[in-house]
Amino acid sequence: MPIATPAAVRKQIGSGDVAPVYLLQGEDDIEKSALGHEFEALVEDGLRAFNIERLHAGETSTGDKLTSFVSSLVAAARTLPMMAPRRVLLVHQAEALLAPKRESEAATRALDELEALLKQPEPHTTLVFIATSLDKRSRMYKLLTRMATLVECGTLEDQADAERWVRNRVTASGAQMEPAAARLIAERAGPNVKRLRNDVERLLLYALGQRTITLDDARQVVGPAALQDDWAMTNAIEVGDAAVALRQLALILDAGAPPETVLGQLGWRAESPARTTGRRAVWLEAREGVRPLLTWRRAVSAVATCSAPRRFDG
């Protein structure tokens, strides 16, 4: 089966037309946990205690424990729903189940039993495995690519995904957030995970101790919308506006640009005295009192500070 996005899976959950088996994978634990939680919407509130079951596979370290766990899992999957059309079975830390570290006859028998379930899943049960990235060469992963819907968590497609990502991060930290504040951060950063993470980390630090993060808090922390002019920093250097140049530099690095790329721009600007722009810089320094070369040196120093590897002499 093809790999699905979290947004596509949410649409399936909303319509109630879901697959029998899902594998939520990736390194984004918060996103995986949040998406797994959304499967609970398939069961009415008052019936969830009877029809939603959570299992943790992290303790299946031996063949005997793995056998016992798989037996419980299969029994839970085969159980008929109570007063509802569907059961939901969430298996956390599923990597320990799907790719056991120790091989043994007991583990092989357990995986055989699990394979039989995956090949003939129960139509009234939605089975959701939540795991870190698995070895794509493993037996169970190859089987899941044929029998399950694979979901790669941690990828964002649009602003709605970005806004949901922000809310999940803030909730996981134990805080609450005004919807307008999450919307502002998502609007400014877009579906750029690295910039979203930086903005949320700064916001949580800024609002440390507050029960609710407000729109005003977000305005104080987040930068302007994603850069539209890739040369805004070097243009500011040309006219000697150090404050704007360094602010643009911070935004470029927060947006995930490699420092080497930024240094390349600065290197191009350093050679500009041989071009018209270089003559303009000299003219500005003489006529307007600005210092483009000094601003350039400050920008180079800032980039070098954040990108240069440490050296140990001696």
Secondary structure, DSSP 8 states (H G I E B T S, - for coil): --EE-HHHHHHHHHHT---SEEEEESS-HHHHHHHHHHGGGGS-GGGHHHHEEEEEGGG--SHHHHHHHHHHHHHHHHS--SSSS-EEEEEETTHHHHS-SS--HHHHHHHHHHHHHHHS--TTEEEEEE-S---TTSHHHHHHHHHSEEEETT---SHHHHHHHHHHHHHHTT-EE-HHHHHHHHHHH-S-HHHHHHHHHHHHHHTTT-SEE-HHHHHHH--SSS-S-TTHHHHHHHTT-HHHHHHHHHHHHHTT--HHHHHHHHHHHHTGGGSHHHHHHHHHHHHT---HHHHHHHHHHHHHHHHS------
